[in-house]
Amino acid sequence: MEILKVEGIVIGDTNYSESSKILKILTQEKGIISAMSKGCRNLKSKLRGVSAPFSYGTFHLYYKSEGISILVGVDIKNSFHNIMTDIEKISYATYLLDLTEQVHKNSNEGTIFSLLISTLEKIEEGYDISILTSILELKLLNFLGIRPVIDGCSICGNDKKIVTIDPTNGGYICQECYHNQKIYNAKTIQLIRMFYYVDISKITKLEVKSEIKQEINEFIEEYYDRYSGLYLKSKSFLKNLSKIG
């Protein structure tokens, strides 16, 4: 059996037997691969440090298109040290792994992998974690087939005189179609569109006022609740973490 080399990131792991794990590895090339990491729970195993979520690099696998592949080794590209040593960053990043996995079940496009990696790299570099989370959440809506209408009014299509954005109506609302919907800050309306289209890998500055971040998060949460049908425990944990903070 030939060894496959593929770039990927571990998005989940399950203990198997007394010393092994089965890993879920998200890749751009092959989608999600299930792989056995034999003996990785042993203290002296060369696979111990690379057989956990957030392990990102080139995976060497005895690959099976169906069934469980066998992990041979990993050349790590980024250990995400800053993420792994910060409870808030780990919490956000874990949610992003969970969300990406669920979205990938709906669409196996390789772009999803690239978006996740770019986001994690920016978190590792120290950019605003809540805004990066919002950006990825917005972008992933497209793969779920429920992207918001942000190029014109969601009711009439007019791209002039946009006054708010509304989860119930699925996007922008113009002055003519406005009828008692919540008025969001003009900056919030602008940034939601900007974040949807931005290239995450090219972000060099990310400064947003707390009240605007809160409004963006509020819109995205309500939009996901209304249209996605997804419920993630890691998201609930994030909400509780923000209350504590």
KEKEBA-583779 format. One line per 4 residues: number of its first residue (from 1); their letters; for each residue x negated, y, z negated of C-alpha. Coordinates in Angstrom, 2 decimals. Example, Ala and Ser with C-alpha at 12.3 -4.5 7.8 and 13.67 -1.06 7.14 Angstrom:
% residues 2
1) as) -12.30 -4.50 -7.80 | -13.67 -1.06 -7.14
***
This chain:
% residues 245
1) meil) 0.00 0.00 0.00 | -1.40 3.40 0.99 | -1.80 6.22 -1.51 | 0.29 9.33 -0.79
5) kveg) -1.10 12.73 -1.77 | 1.66 15.26 -2.34 | 1.95 18.62 -4.09 | 4.51 18.49 -6.88
9) ivig) 5.55 19.38 -10.40 | 6.91 17.12 -13.13 | 10.44 18.31 -13.95 | 11.40 15.50 -16.32
13) dtny) 10.08 12.40 -18.06 | 11.53 9.35 -19.78 | 9.66 6.93 -22.03 | 9.39 3.43 -20.60
17) sess) 8.20 0.43 -22.60 | 5.78 1.11 -25.44 | 3.16 3.02 -23.48 | 4.50 4.25 -20.15
21) kilk) 6.80 6.92 -18.71 | 8.96 7.37 -15.65 | 8.42 10.84 -14.23 | 10.66 12.97 -12.04
25) iltq) 8.37 14.86 -9.70 | 9.76 17.65 -7.54 | 7.89 18.01 -4.25 | 8.33 20.15 -1.18
29) ekgi) 7.59 17.27 1.17 | 9.51 14.34 -0.33 | 12.11 15.93 -2.59 | 12.35 14.38 -6.06
33) isam) 10.17 11.30 -6.55 | 10.57 8.86 -9.44 | 7.16 7.58 -10.47 | 5.89 5.21 -13.12
37) skgc) 2.98 6.55 -15.15 | 1.60 3.31 -16.57 | 0.03 3.47 -20.01 | 0.12 7.28 -20.11
41) rnlk) 1.26 7.36 -23.74 | -1.94 5.68 -24.86 | -4.39 8.15 -26.40 | -7.23 7.20 -24.06
45) sklr) -5.18 7.14 -20.84 | -6.43 9.41 -18.04 | -2.78 10.02 -17.17 | -1.77 11.21 -20.65
49) gvsa) -2.31 14.93 -20.08 | -0.68 15.01 -16.64 | 2.46 13.00 -17.33 | 4.68 15.66 -18.87
53) pfsy) 6.97 18.44 -17.62 | 5.17 21.41 -16.02 | 2.28 19.27 -14.77 | 1.71 20.89 -11.39
57) gtfh) -0.79 19.77 -8.81 | -1.56 17.19 -6.14 | -0.11 13.82 -7.11 | -1.72 10.59 -5.92
61) lyyk) 0.97 7.92 -5.68 | 1.59 4.42 -4.48 | 4.69 5.82 -2.82 | 8.01 4.06 -2.28
65) segi) 10.74 5.87 -0.36 | 13.24 3.81 -2.35 | 12.71 2.72 -5.92 | 9.94 3.81 -8.26
69) silv) 6.52 4.88 -7.07 | 3.35 4.36 -9.12 | 1.26 7.32 -10.29 | -2.48 6.92 -9.73
73) gvdi) -3.74 10.38 -10.66 | -3.15 14.12 -10.49 | -5.37 17.01 -9.42 | -3.97 19.85 -11.55
77) knsf) -3.50 23.20 -9.78 | -2.10 25.14 -12.74 | -1.76 23.97 -16.35 | 0.56 26.89 -17.21
81) hnim) -1.29 27.42 -20.48 | 0.48 30.71 -21.31 | 3.87 29.13 -20.82 | 3.06 26.01 -22.82
85) tdie) 1.85 28.00 -25.84 | 4.85 30.35 -26.10 | 8.21 29.05 -27.37 | 10.23 31.69 -25.52
89) kisy) 8.46 31.04 -22.23 | 8.80 27.27 -22.64 | 12.53 27.69 -23.30 | 13.09 29.81 -20.20
93) atyl) 10.87 27.63 -18.03 | 12.60 24.43 -19.22 | 15.93 25.93 -18.21 | 14.51 26.77 -14.78
97) ldlt) 13.33 23.17 -14.33 | 16.80 21.91 -15.25 | 18.56 24.39 -12.99 | 16.25 23.65 -10.07
101) eqvh) 16.87 19.92 -10.43 | 20.64 20.39 -10.38 | 20.48 22.70 -7.36 | 18.19 20.26 -5.56
105) knsn) 20.86 17.58 -5.91 | 23.07 19.80 -3.76 | 20.38 20.81 -1.26 | 16.99 19.14 -0.83
109) egti) 15.36 21.99 1.09 | 11.65 22.36 0.41 | 12.12 26.08 -0.18 | 13.53 25.28 -3.62
113) fsll) 10.16 23.87 -4.69 | 8.32 26.98 -3.49 | 10.73 29.30 -5.32 | 10.28 27.40 -8.59
117) istl) 6.48 27.38 -8.37 | 6.31 31.09 -7.48 | 8.54 31.91 -10.46 | 6.51 29.82 -12.91
121) ekie) 3.29 31.37 -11.66 | 4.65 34.88 -12.25 | 5.80 33.89 -15.74 | 2.31 32.52 -16.39
125) egyd) 0.84 35.85 -15.23 | 2.92 37.68 -17.82 | 5.72 39.27 -15.80 | 9.14 39.79 -17.43
129) isil) 10.51 36.32 -18.01 | 14.20 37.25 -18.22 | 14.08 39.18 -14.94 | 12.18 36.39 -13.19
133) tsil) 14.84 33.98 -14.43 | 17.57 36.21 -13.02 | 15.77 36.43 -9.68 | 15.48 32.65 -9.33
137) elkl) 19.10 32.18 -10.45 | 20.26 34.58 -7.75 | 18.19 32.91 -5.05 | 19.35 29.40 -5.97
141) lnfl) 23.00 30.39 -5.46 | 22.34 30.24 -1.73 | 21.45 26.53 -1.95 | 24.67 25.87 -3.84
145) girp) 26.62 27.54 -1.03 | 28.00 30.25 -3.30 | 25.77 33.28 -2.74 | 27.43 36.57 -3.75
149) vidg) 28.51 39.12 -1.14 | 25.89 41.87 -1.48 | 25.64 43.29 2.03 | 29.06 44.90 1.97
153) csic) 32.36 44.92 0.10 | 33.47 41.38 -0.80 | 37.07 42.33 0.00 | 36.97 44.45 3.17
157) gndk) 33.35 44.14 4.35 | 32.65 47.87 4.28 | 29.01 48.62 3.45 | 29.68 52.22 2.42
161) kivt) 30.65 53.70 -0.94 | 29.96 50.57 -3.02 | 31.05 51.37 -6.59 | 30.56 48.12 -8.50
165) idpt) 29.91 44.38 -8.29 | 32.50 41.91 -9.52 | 32.09 38.17 -10.29 | 35.81 37.49 -9.81
169) nggy) 35.82 38.86 -6.27 | 32.41 37.38 -5.50 | 30.28 40.47 -4.99 | 30.29 44.15 -4.11
173) icqe) 33.42 46.28 -4.36 | 33.79 49.49 -2.38 | 35.66 52.62 -3.45 | 38.67 51.79 -1.29
177) cyhn) 39.09 48.28 -2.74 | 38.31 49.16 -6.34 | 41.13 48.31 -8.77 | 40.15 48.42 -12.43
181) qkiy) 37.14 46.10 -12.10 | 34.32 46.66 -14.57 | 31.97 49.41 -13.41 | 28.35 48.26 -13.46
185) nakt) 25.45 50.70 -13.56 | 24.37 51.81 -10.07 | 20.86 50.50 -10.81 | 22.27 47.08 -11.69
189) iqli) 24.16 46.95 -8.38 | 21.03 47.93 -6.46 | 18.69 45.52 -8.25 | 20.93 42.47 -7.87
193) rmfy) 20.68 42.86 -4.10 | 16.96 43.65 -4.24 | 16.23 40.62 -6.44 | 18.13 38.31 -4.11
197) yvdi) 15.93 39.30 -1.16 | 12.57 39.84 -2.88 | 9.62 37.54 -2.17 | 8.77 36.32 -5.68
201) skit) 5.16 35.52 -4.80 | 4.55 39.15 -3.78 | 5.89 40.80 -6.94 | 3.32 43.16 -8.46
205) klev) 5.55 45.26 -10.72 | 8.64 44.33 -12.69 | 9.93 46.93 -15.13 | 13.66 47.12 -15.87
209) ksei) 15.44 48.84 -18.73 | 16.98 46.50 -21.32 | 20.55 47.65 -20.68 | 20.15 46.98 -16.95
213) kqei) 18.66 43.53 -17.64 | 21.64 42.78 -19.84 | 24.11 43.76 -17.12 | 22.29 41.71 -14.49
217) nefi) 22.28 38.69 -16.78 | 25.95 39.20 -17.62 | 26.94 39.23 -13.95 | 24.87 36.15 -13.11
221) eeyy) 26.18 34.17 -16.09 | 29.79 34.90 -15.25 | 29.19 34.17 -11.58 | 27.63 30.76 -12.34
225) drys) 30.40 29.92 -14.81 | 33.05 30.80 -12.25 | 31.63 29.19 -9.11 | 28.83 26.68 -9.80
229) glyl) 30.41 24.07 -12.09 | 27.00 23.61 -13.75 | 26.60 23.20 -17.49 | 23.04 22.96 -18.79
233) ksks) 22.13 22.42 -22.44 | 18.90 24.33 -21.89 | 20.96 27.39 -20.93 | 22.96 27.15 -24.15
237) flkn) 19.70 26.93 -26.08 | 18.49 30.10 -24.34 | 21.62 31.95 -25.38 | 21.14 30.91 -29.01
241) lski) 17.47 31.87 -28.83 | 18.34 35.38 -27.64 | 20.80 35.77 -30.52 | 18.10 34.83 -33.01
245) g) 15.68 37.27 -31.36
***
